[in-house]
């Protein structure tokens, strides 16, 4: 498996983990605070993934290092949103 593929799947996995954690944290009584909590925790998990990707990317070529910050962003965001919805619906439906 290529190093960029590892970064891609690592970000997807962290998006799933963050979505599940946020699904458990959010509850129907705190709608006003939910958006800042989602943004803050998602940003925290993305920064963690960026630090890990930087360490993985030390062995990459120079032109591939530019892709480290953007590789796997869309799976991270969409899996985060999907698992927030699935977990929240499963708990509070």
SULRA-V807885 format. One record per pair of residues at least 24 apart in sequence whose C-alpha atoms are under 8 Angstrom apart, sorted by the first residue. I is the first residue (numbers start at 0). GAP is how many residues later the second one is. D is the distance in Angstrom with one decimal. If there is no record, write none. Layout:
I_GAP_D + I_GAP_D
This chain:
2_53_7.0 + 2_54_7.1 + 2_57_7.4 + 3_53_7.9 + 3_64_7.4 + 3_67_7.2 + 6_46_5.8 + 6_49_7.6 + 6_61_7.6 + 6_64_7.0 + 6_65_7.0 + 7_63_5.8 + 7_64_4.3 + 7_65_8.0 + 7_67_8.0 + 8_63_7.2 + 9_39_7.3 + 10_35_7.7 + 10_38_6.1 + 10_61_5.8 + 10_62_7.2 + 10_64_7.3 + 10_65_5.5 + 11_60_6.7 + 11_63_5.3 + 11_64_4.8 + 11_67_6.8 + 12_63_7.7 + 13_31_6.8 + 13_32_7.9 + 13_35_7.3 + 13_62_7.0 + 14_27_7.9 + 14_30_7.7 + 14_60_7.3 + 14_61_4.4 + 14_62_6.6 + 14_63_7.8 + 14_64_5.5 + 14_65_4.6 + 15_60_7.5 + 15_63_5.5 + 15_64_5.5 + 15_67_6.1 + 16_63_7.7 + 17_24_6.7 + 17_27_6.9 + 17_62_6.2 + 18_60_7.1 + 18_61_4.3 + 18_62_6.3 + 18_63_7.2 + 18_64_4.7 + 18_65_4.4 + 18_68_7.8 + 19_60_7.8 + 19_63_5.6 + 19_64_5.8 + 19_67_6.0 + 20_63_7.9 + 21_62_6.0 + 22_60_7.2 + 22_61_4.6 + 22_62_7.0 + 22_63_7.7 + 22_64_4.9 + 22_65_4.6 + 23_63_6.9 + 23_64_6.8 + 23_67_7.8 + 25_62_7.3 + 26_61_7.8 + 26_65_7.6 + 27_64_7.7 + 41_38_7.9
